[in-house]
C-alpha cells in the first residue's frame, strides 16, 4: 500500500487523493500542519528536500514529490493520461498552466484569506494575484466553451489538477459567477463516479 504525506486543506494534496480514489488505489495518509513547520523537519526533508506536501511514498520506500508529477506517475497506463502523443502533450500543457498561471494566484489568495495571513507585505501583492487569477480563469472559460473536458472527450489529470483549486476559488474571494462555462465544468467533474470532497479523512 502506498502512503500519502498530506494536508487536508491543500488543493495540491487533494488532487492526489482524488486520483488515488478514482483509480481505486488503497492508500494511507500522514497529515502535516504546514503552517507549524511540520514539513521542514530533518525527518520530513529526507522525504522531500523542498519541504512540501504532497509526497507519495511507494511500497518499496521510494518518494515522489510535486503534485502533478505524482498525478502523471499514478495515471500512467490509465485513461486519465492519454496514450496518443499530442493529447498527452496537451495534458502536460494544462498541468504546466495550472502550476505556473493558476495555482500561484488562486491558491495563494485562498490560503492567505482562509488562514488570516494577510499582513501588510501580502496585502501589497493581492491586486496582482487577483488580476492574474482572473486571467487564468478567463483562459479556462474560453478553452472550455464548447468542450466538456480540458483534453479529449473524457476526464484526465488535466481536469483533476485544475479542479482542485478552482472549485474552492471563492474561498480566495474570486467570483466564479463571472465564469458560467467553468461552473458547468466544475459540476461535471464533481458528478464523476468516485468523487470525494477536499476534506476527506
C-alpha positions in Angstrom: 0.0 0.0 0.0 1.2 3.5 -0.8 1.4 6.2 1.8 0.5 9.9 1.1 2.2 12.6 3.1 -0.7 15.0 3.0 -2.5 18.1 4.2 -6.3 18.0 4.1 -6.8 21.7 3.2 -4.2 21.7 0.4 -5.5 21.6 -3.2 -2.2 20.1 -4.3 -2.7 17.2 -1.9 -6.4 16.9 -2.7 -5.7 16.3 -6.4 -3.6 13.3 -5.5 -6.2 11.9 -3.0 -8.9 12.4 -5.7 -6.9 10.5 -8.4 -5.9 7.7 -6.0 -9.6 7.3 -5.0 -10.8 7.4 -8.7 -8.2 4.7 -9.6 -9.2 2.5 -6.6 -5.6 2.5 -5.2 -5.6 1.9 -1.5 -3.5 4.4 0.5 -2.8 5.6 4.0 -2.4 9.2 4.9 0.1 11.1 7.1 -1.2 14.6 8.0 1.2 17.6 8.3 0.4 21.0 9.7 2.2 23.1 7.1 1.8 26.3 9.0 3.6 24.9 12.0 6.6 23.9 10.0 6.0 20.1 10.2 7.3 19.7 6.6 10.6 21.5 7.5 11.9 19.0 10.0 15.0 16.9 9.2 12.9 13.8 9.1 10.5 15.2 6.5 13.3 16.8 4.5 14.7 13.3 4.0 11.5 12.6 2.1 11.4 15.9 0.1 14.3 18.4 0.3 11.8 21.1 -0.9 9.9 20.7 2.4 6.4 20.5 0.9 3.5 18.1 0.6 2.2 16.1 -1.1 4.8 13.4 -1.1 3.9 9.9 -2.4 5.7 7.1 -0.5 5.8 3.9 -2.6 5.7 0.4 -1.1 9.4 -0.1 -1.9 10.4 3.0 0.1 10.9 5.5 -2.8 9.4 9.0 -2.5 7.9 11.2 -5.2 7.1 14.9 -4.7 5.3 17.6 -6.7 1.6 17.0 -7.1 1.5 17.0 -10.9 4.5 14.6 -11.1 2.6 12.3 -8.8 -0.5 12.6 -11.0 1.5 11.6 -14.1 3.0 8.7 -12.3 -0.3 7.4 -11.0 -2.1 8.0 -14.3 0.4 6.2 -16.5 -1.3 3.4 -18.3 -4.8 4.6 -17.4 -7.5 6.6 -19.2 -6.5 9.6 -17.1 -3.4 10.1 -19.2 -3.9 9.7 -23.0 -1.6 7.4 -24.9 -1.8 9.4 -28.1 1.3 11.7 -28.3 -0.4 15.0 -29.0 -3.2 14.6 -26.5 -0.7 13.5 -23.9 1.3 16.7 -24.6 -1.9 18.8 -24.2 -2.5 17.2 -20.8 1.1 18.3 -19.8 0.4 21.8 -21.2 -2.5 22.2 -18.8 -0.6 20.8 -15.9 2.1 23.4 -16.5 -0.5 26.1 -16.9 -2.0 25.0 -13.5 1.2 25.3 -11.7 2.5 28.5 -13.4 -0.6 30.7 -14.1 -3.4 29.3 -11.9 -2.1 27.9 -8.6 0.3 30.7 -7.6 -2.6 33.2 -7.7 -5.8 31.4 -6.9 -4.4 29.0 -4.3 -2.2 31.6 -2.7 -5.0 34.1 -2.1 -7.2 31.3 -0.8 -4.5 30.3 1.7 -3.8 33.8 2.9 -7.5 34.7 3.3 -8.7 31.4 4.8 -5.9 31.4 7.4 -5.9 35.1 8.1 -2.4 35.6 6.8 -2.8 38.9 5.1 -0.1 41.1 6.6 1.0 44.4 5.1 3.5 42.8 2.7 1.0 40.3 1.4 -1.8 42.9 1.0 0.5 44.7 -1.4 0.5 41.6 -3.6 -3.2 40.9 -3.5 -4.2 43.1 -6.5 -1.6 41.5 -8.8 -2.6 38.0 -7.7 -6.3 38.8 -8.1 -5.7 40.1 -11.7 -3.6 37.1 -12.7 -6.0 34.7 -11.1 -8.9 36.1 -13.0 -6.8 36.0 -16.2 -6.2 32.2 -15.6 -10.0 31.7 -15.0 -10.7 33.6 -18.3 -8.3 31.3 -20.2 -10.2 28.3 -18.7 -13.5 29.8 -19.6 -12.6 30.4 -23.2 -11.0 26.9 -23.6 -13.9 25.0 -22.1 -16.5 26.8 -24.2 -17.9 24.0 -26.3 -15.9 21.3 -24.5 -16.8 19.0 -21.7 -13.2 18.4 -20.6 -9.8 20.0 -21.0 -8.4 17.4 -23.3 -10.4 14.9 -25.5 -13.8 13.7 -24.6 -13.2 12.3 -21.1 -11.8 13.4 -17.8 -8.0 13.4 -17.5 -5.5 14.5 -14.9 -5.6 18.0 -16.5 -9.2 18.3 -15.2 -8.2 16.9 -11.8 -5.3 19.3 -11.4 -7.4 22.3 -12.4 -10.4 21.3 -10.5 -8.6 21.2 -7.2 -8.1 24.9 -6.6 -10.8 26.2 -9.0 -13.7 24.6 -7.1 -12.6 26.5 -3.9 -11.6 29.7 -5.6 -14.4 31.6 -3.9 -12.6 31.0 -0.6 -10.0 33.3 -2.0 -12.7 35.8 -2.9 -12.8 35.1 -6.7 -16.2 35.5 -8.2 -16.9 32.3 -10.1 -20.3 33.7 -11.1 -18.4 35.5 -13.9 -17.5 32.2 -15.4 -20.6 30.1 -16.3 -18.7 27.7 -18.5 -16.2 26.9 -15.8 -19.0 26.5 -13.3 -20.7 23.9 -15.5 -17.3 22.1 -15.9 -16.9 22.1 -12.1 -20.3 20.5 -11.7 -19.4 17.9 -14.3 -16.2 16.9 -12.5 -18.0 16.8 -9.2 -20.6 14.4 -10.6 -18.0 11.9 -11.9 -18.1 8.5 -10.2 -15.8 8.2 -7.2 -15.7 11.9 -6.5 -14.6 12.9 -3.0 -14.6 16.3 -1.3 -11.4 18.2 -0.5 -11.5 17.4 3.3 -11.7 13.7 3.5 -10.3 11.7 6.5 
